[in-house]
Each structure stands twice: as structure tokens, then as C-alpha cells.
């Protein structure tokens, strides 16, 4: 089953906002020229957000904690690099930028260089700051800086502004005690904490919401997503302490032959020949995806956090240059990875993390002169749980009432209640002599109940209809048995929906009913042939 996003908007180049158009009357001409000349040119929405943030610098206490939200691809690094430049110039104080991954440190430092901000990365090689240094900005990973501060190797007394990238990661909280007199600016695409027990409203006093995804798509800053969903039964998945599905239970589900076959089918239907990035929830699953795609003759690589830096560079270089390449990965590319040539995102996992959902899809949203659209293939019921990537989100409400949002996430059971099995064109060809291949379990069960019959009558009628389908299209008993095998998924769907109708059924009962259904179907076909 597929669902196309209803994103609209003219993506022509002439609809893009002219870069660097900083024309606010309250800005003097000198500052305007500086903003245009130094660093990257800024778009109107970026200029407006920077203006809002600087208003808080002026009106709020020096130790205020402000959170800023902007979608992945909206240019958060550009924005906070410009903020760092202007803050240093105007306030005559130093800036610290915190990240949670070493790759982000390098990217941030390079962007600061473009803005002519003298900066230094504090990594594991830096034991203490050099004497009489002239750096006005520091970029550091959380753990490294925490160690240096606890060892009193780094003096942060002259840091007036701390910018926290990917602020929804709670590892940053441990550093707050060192910056009680500094302005804290958290930056994130999703202001919902990665730790459900530590809501962001407890760490930040206010949220500024930037442009919505749909606005950025309409103006041509982000590519338009066309989304395809494939229903997946998630009943076997377990939820861990962090509120998301465990890796172990995901590995069992997504590594099996049925799910691997569904992934391959989805790729062949929607993404064949397109540069494709696949996200998984376990290394074994990703490796199995690699074997499945390779076995089908496709050019594919696998990447996870066990690869060396050199291996990672080589794989990513291959992915960048190779037309139609497939890269299957585990977690490592959700942040700090920017490859605009990606044409298809396959979410080969289920997640209950809104942040992760947006991060994964965001990897395909970068625009190019020849790319204004990309595909999203959902193999984890994630669209049903969170909505379309471009749909409006009330971030202020989520920020203020995160538990209410999490408590009202649609459950897997409620999602699966809406599933309806859809025959493929190949399957319909096998049953071309049958006029109607569907059977309404719910309607039949209501009719049976009104008539005063046992609910099992619904199953009997379903088996009879399946038997008729097989007999109408089979030439002999061997052909009939092949057709029954083709009906396997439809049988499972009917049994599932029947169990929802009678409620309070156990897994063992559903499994027994499924096996009994197939036995009775074979018996009925044999009797009638």
C-alpha cells in the first residue's frame, strides 16, 4: 500500500528567497553589509530567527536558557555560526559550541571558519588550552569537555554563550553546572527529549519555533517527499527502558526472510535505480539487508559503528560517487551526515522516537538543481504513528506537555487494526477467474452476531470464500496447493481482524486459529475439487 504526501508548492528557482536580503530598518547599514559579506549568505527566515534570538540576548538575564527549533536541512549550523560571530563581536565574550559526536565537531569548526570565527576543537588530544591563545570560540564533545572541566584543565569563566547542537540529547545536562552564568542556547530539529524522564521544559525556559517543513518545501529550501507505506505487524517487538523498541526484538523481526523479502519488494517497486539510504535498528539486520540486496544483484554497502574511520570515509565516498548506490546502515548516519544526492530513504525499522523519525527522513530532504523530490519508504508503521514528515507539528505544545504527547502516541495494536491486506498485481493474476477476492471480516461478524449465530461462523464463511477462489483458478490439486500458499498473508490478515472482533484473544490462540484455518481450507478444497 502506498501513500503519497500531499505536499504542494512551486519549487522553481525563481520562488526561492534571495540570499542575504537583510533589510530590517532597525539594522544599521554597516551591520547589514557585514552579514552579507562574512560567511554564508542568509535566507530571510534565518535572518528573522537570528533577530529573535538576539532580542532574547538583550532582554533576558545573562544565564537564560533558550531552545531553538528548526527542521533538519534548514541550516541550523549556518544560523548558530552567524550567531557566534555576532555575539563575539557585540558582547566581547567567548562562545562554546557543544556536540555529541566528533564528526559534528569538525563540521561545525569548518562552518565557523567560513564565518571568520577563530575557533578551536577541544577533543581527546587536547589536554589543556594553550597559554595566551587568541581563540574566541571553542567546539567540544560533551564527554571530553566534561573530563577537562572536572580536571580543571579548561577555564570557561569568560564564556558568555553556550550553544548546544542536537539539544534533545540529554548528555549535555551534566555540563550545565559549569555554565551557571552563561546564556544557554539549545538547537534542535525536534524539541522532545531523548530521555522521557528528563523533559526539555525542565532544562530550557523558552522555545523559539523556526520555519515549518512545509514552508521550507514550498519555498524550495527542502525537497518534497513522496511517501510509501507498507504495513508491518509489530506485535513481537518489545519496548525498552528508553521508551523505544529494543534492538534484540527488532533484529528478530527484521532479519527474518519475510521482512527481508518485503524490503526487497518495496525497493524494486519504488526505488530501483535510485540512490538509496536504508536505516535499520541492528547490525545483524543491516548485514542481512546487505546480503539480500547483493544476492538480488544490486550494488550495496553496509556501514555501522564498528567500521574504522578510513573504512567509513571509503564507503561514504563510494556512496557519493556511485549512481544508484544502496547504503544500509545502523544509527551512525542519522546525524552529522549530509549527502544531497540521496533519492530514497527506506526506514527498515519501527521507532517510537519522534526525533529519530525526523532525523532519518531529513537525510533525503536536501535539494539540488536537479533534485526537488525524494522518496520515503516506511517499513515500520512510523507514518501511521507520527504522521507525514511535512505535516504540521505543534512544537510548543510538545515542549510544554511532552508526557501528554507520548501518552497519546497511537499504539501498535490500534495501528494494526486499520491494516487491510492488498493483493499485488501478480497475485491478482493468479486469481483472475475470481470476481471478488476480498472478504469483510468485520461486516460478516456483525451479521453473524445479529443472526444469533456463533462468531466462528465468520471464519467458516471466510474459509468457504477462499476455497472458492482456489477452485475457480486451479487446474488440479497441486495447482490448488500453490494457490493456498499464495493466500498465506491474506489468511493471516483475516485471522488477525477476526481476533480483534472477538477481543481478549491470546497469541497462542491466534497462532492455533491460523494453523487450523489453513488445515480446514485445504480440506475444503480437496473435498470440492
N, C-alpha and C positions, 0 to 999 in steps of 0.2 A: 504494500500500500504506500502511496506517495502523497505528500502534502506540499504544495508549492507555497512559498512565502508570498504574502500579498503586499510586498514592499513596492512602492511606486515612486517614481521620481525621474526627472530628466538628468542623466549623468553626463551630458555633454560638457566638454571643457569650458564652454562659454558660460556655464552655470556655476562654475567654481568661484569661490570668493577670492578676490585678488589679494595675494600675499602682501603682508606688510602695510596694510592700509590703516595705520594708526592715526585717526583723525579726531580723537576726542578733543573738544575745545579746551578742557581744563588742563591738557598736557601742553607744556611749552614746546616751542619748535625745536629746541636743542635736544630734548629728550626724545622727541619723535624721530629725529634723524638718527640718533644712536640706536634706537630699537630696530630701525630698518637696516642699518649698515652692519651692526655687530651680530654675529651668529646667523642662525637660520631666519628666514622671513616668517613672520607670524600671520596666521589667519585671524579673521575677525573674532571668531568665538574664543580663540586662545587669548587674544588681547583683552577681551571682556572678562574672562576668568581671572587673568592676572590682575586686572584692575580691582576686581572684587577681593582678591587675596591681599593686595597691598592696602586696601581700605581697612582690612582687619589688623594689619600690622600697625596702622596708625591709631585705630580706635580701641583696640583690645589691650589687655595687660601684656607685658613682655613675656610672660610664661603661659600664654594662652595655647590651647590645644585645638587645632583646626583640621578637619578632614575634608579632602577634595576628591570628588569622583569624576572620572572621565572614561569613556569606553576604550577598550583595547584598540589601538590604531589611531586614537585621537591626538596623539603627540604629547603624552604626559612628560616624557623625558625632555622634550624641547621646552615645554612650559616651565618645569621646575629648574631647568638650566638658566633660562632667562630670569626667573625669579631670583636665583642665586646671584647672578650677575648684578642685577639692580639692587638687591638687598645689600650686597657688599659695598656697592658704590654709594648708596644713600645712607646706610646705617653705620658704615665704617666698622662692621663686625664680621667675624668669620662664619662660614656655613659648613655644616656637616651633613652629608647625604648617606643614609643607611640603606643597604640592600641585604638580601638574604642569600644571594648566590654570587660566586666570583665572576661569572660571565657578565652579570649586570654591572659589576664594578667597572669592568673595562669599557663597556658600552657607555656608561654614564660619564666616565672620565673623558672619553673621546668627544662626547657631545659638549661637555664643559669647555674643552679646548677650542671647539668651534665658536663658542661664545666668548673666547679670550679670558676665561676664568682660570687663574693659576691654581691648579689642584694637585693633590697627592693621594694615591691609593694606599690605605693602611691595610696591608694583607699580612699573611703569616711571616713574610720575610722582614717586615718592618717591626723591629723590637721597641724602638722609641723614635720620636721625631728628631730630625737633625737640628742642631743648635742654630739659632739665627736664620731660620728658614723664612721664605717670603710667601709661602702658600696661604691663600685666603679661603680655600675650600678643601675639605677632605672627603674622600669617598671610602666607606668601610663596610665590611661584612659584620653582622651582629656579633657572632661569637668571637671573632678576632678582636674587635674593639672592646668587648666586654672583658676579655682577658687583659688587654693593655690598661684599661681603666682600673681594674681591680689590683693590678700590679703597680699602679701609679706611674706608668711609663708615658702617659699622654696627658697633657694639660688641656682641658676643654673649657676653662674659665672664660675665654674670650670668644666662645661660640655663641652667637646670638640667635641663630636659626638652625633647627634640625629638620631636615626633610627626610621622610620615611617612605621609600618606594615599596609598592606592594604591601601597603599598610595593614591589609586584612590578615597577614601572617602575624601571629601573636608572639613570635620570638623577640620582637622589638621591645616589648614591655619591660624586660629586665634592665634596659638601659635608661628608662625614664628617670630613675632616681639620680642619675648623674647630670641631668639637664633640667633641674627644677627652676632655673632662672632663664631658660631659653624658650623661645617660641617654637612649638612643635607643629609641623605641617605634614600630615599623613596624606599620601596619594594612592589611590586605588581605583580599579575599574568596578569593583563590587564591594561596597561598604558593609559587608557581612562577615563577621569574624570566622576564621578557620577553626576556632575553638568555641564550641557552643556554650561553654561555661564562662567565657570571657568576652562579653558583648562589647562592640566598639564604642557604644554610647558611654561606657564606663571609662574609656580612655580619652575620648575626644569630646569637646564641649559643643561643637557645631559642625554641621555638614554643608558644604557648598556643592551643589549638583551641576555638573557641566552639561554639554550638549548631549541629547539622546542619540542612540544609534540610528534611528530612523532619520533624524535631521542630518546626520553626517552622511548617510547613504544618499539622501535626496540631493544634497549639495555636491556629491561626488567625492567626498573625502574617504568614504569607505565603500567597498564593493557590496553589491546586493547579493543576498544569499537565497538560493533556491533549495528548499529542504525536503528530503525524502525520509519517511519513517517506515521502519519495519518492526512489526510487533514482536516482542520477545517476552516469554514467560520468565519472570524473575523470582518465582516462589522459592527457589533453592538458595537465594542469596541471604547472607547474614549481615546484620548491621553491627559495626564495631563501636568501641568506646568514643571514637571521634565523630560518630553520627553518620559515617559513610559506610558503604558496603566493604566488607573485608576482602583483602587480596585473595586469600585462600578460597573463599566461596566463589569469587569471580573467576578464578583460574579454572575451577571445576566446570563451571557453566560454559565459559567462552573458549575453552580449549577442546571441547568435545566436537565430534565430527559434524553434528547437526548445525552448531553455531558457525563452525568454520565454513560449512557449505553455504549457509545463509550469507556470510560475509562475502564469499566469492561471487555468489549470485548477485548481490547488491552492487558489487564493484563492476561486474560485467554489464549490468543493466544501466548503471548511472555514471560510472566513472572511467570506463575503459579508455585508455589512451591519454588520460589526464594526469597531471602531476598530483599525486595523492599522498596525504599525510594521515596515518592511522594511529589513533590513541587507544591504548589498552590499559588494563588495571593489574597486569602482572607480567613478569619477564617470560615465564613459560608460555603464556598466551601469545605474546608478541613473537616469540621464536616459532610457535606453531603457525602463526599467520605468515611468517616468512616462508616456512616450508610449503604451506598451502599455495601461496601466490607463486613461488618458484616452481612448484610442481605443475601449475597451470600454464607455465611458460612466460610469466611476467618478470620484468626487471625490478627487483625488490631488494632492499637492505633492511637490517634490523639495528636499532640503537637503544641502549639503556645505560644506566649509570655505572655499569661495570666496565664500559669501554674507556680506554685511555684517552687523554686529550688529543693525541695525534690521530687515533682511530676516529674520534668524533669529528675532527677537522676534515679528514679524508672523506668520511661518509657524507657530511653536510656539503662539502664541495661537489661531490658526485651528484647529490640531490639537486643542488642549484643548477648545475650544467645539463643534467640529463633530462631530455624531453620525455614526458610520460612516466617519470620515475615514481616508484612507490616506496615510502619510508614508514615502517612500522616501529612504534616507539612506546616507551613506558614513562610517563610523567616528566621526563627530562626536557621536553620541548614545549611545555605549557606556558612557561615564562622565559623571557630573555632570548627568544628565538624569533627572528624576523626574516621570512623568505616570501617576498611578494608574489613569486611565480606559482605558489601553491594554488591549485584549481579546485581541489576537492578535499574536504575534511570528513573522515569517517570516524565516528565515535563508537568504537567497538567495545563499549563498556557502559555500565549504568553508574550514575553518581547521584548523590543527594546534596552535593556541594554546588550551590549556585555560582560561586566564584570559579570553580573548575570548569563548569559548563560554558561560561562566557570566555574563559581563557582558551579553551580548546577551539571553539568556533572562531575566535578572534585571530587565530593563526592564519586563517584563509581570507581575512577581510581587507588586506592591503590592496590598494588599487595600482594599476599600471596603465600606460596609454592604451594598451591592447587588452586590458582586463578590467571589466566593470562588474563582473558577476563571478560567483563561485558556488559550488555545490556543498551541501551538508547532508551526510547520510547518517541517520541516527539508528543505532542497533542496541539501544538501552532504554527505550521509553522516556528519554530525557526531555524531549519536546512536550510530551504529554504532562510531564511533571512541572516544567518551568515555563513553558510557552515558547513561542518562536523567538529566535535571537534578537529580532528587531522590534519585538512587541514592547509597548510602554511599560516601564517599571517604576513604581513609587519608591524611590530610594530613601526618601526622607522617612517614610513610614517604616521601611525595613530597618533603617538606622535606629529609630526610636523604639520600635517594638520587634526586635529580632526573634524573640521566643514565639510571639504570636504568628509571625511568618512561618517559622519552622514547624510549629504545631499544626499549621493548616496546609502543609505540603500534601498534595494528593498521594494517597497510599498506592503501593503496587497492586493491591487487590482491587481497588477502585479503578485504576488504570486498565487492568486486565479484564475487568467486567465489560469494558467497551470494545474489546477486541472482536473482530469478525474475520473469520478466515476467508481469504480471497483466492480463488483458483488462478493459477498462471495460465497464459495463453496455451502453453504446451499441454497442461493438464486438461484444459477445456477441449482441446483437440482429441484427446483420448476418450472423452465422453461426449463427442459431437452428436450422437444419436439421442441424447437426453435433452429435453427442452428446458428443464429447471433443475439445476444442481444444488441449489441452496435449500436449507430447511430451518425454519424459525423455531428454535427450541423454546424460547420464552412464550411465544404465542400458543404453541401446542400445549405447553404445560398449563397455561391459564385455561384453555379449552377443556383439558382433561379434568382440572380441578372443579370447574363449573358443572361438568357432567357427573361428578361424584366418583370418578374412576381413580385408581391408584396412580401416583405420579410416574411409576415405572412404565405406564402406557406410552409416555412420551418417548422413552428410549426404544420401545418396541416399534413405534411408528418411524423413528429415525432409521433404525436398522432396516426396516422394510423399504424405505426410500433409497437408502444406499444400495441395497440388494438389487432394486430395480435398475439403478444406474449401471451397475456392473453387468447385469444380464443383457441390457439393451445394447451394450458396447463390446461384449466379449464373444469370441468365436468358439472358445472351448474352455474347459476348467482351468487350464494353465494360463490362458489369457485372463481369465477372471481373477486368479490369484495375483497376477501382476497389477491389475486394476485396484484390487483391495489394498495392495501396498502403496499405491499412489494416493489412496484416500487416508493414509495414516494421520496426516496433520489435520485434516478435516474432522476425522473421528475424535482426535484429542480435543479439538476446539468445541465440538458438540458436547462431549462429556464434561468439559470444564464449565460450559454455560449451564448445563443441566444441574451440576452440583451447586452453582450459585443460586439456582431457583429453589432447590430443596433446603439449602443452608445447613450450617453446622456439620459439614462433612469432613472427615479426616483425610489426610494424604493417602493412607493405606487403603481407605475405601475408594478414593478416586482412582488409584492405581489398579485396584481389583476390578472396578467398573470398566475401565479402559480395556483391560485384558478380556473381560467377559464379553464386552461389546464386539470385539474382533472375532472371538470364537463363535458367537451367535450369528454374526454376519457371514462368516464362511459357511456355517451350517445352513443358513437360509439360502445362500447362493447355490450350494451343492444340491439342495432339495428341489430348487426351482429350475435348474439347468436341465 
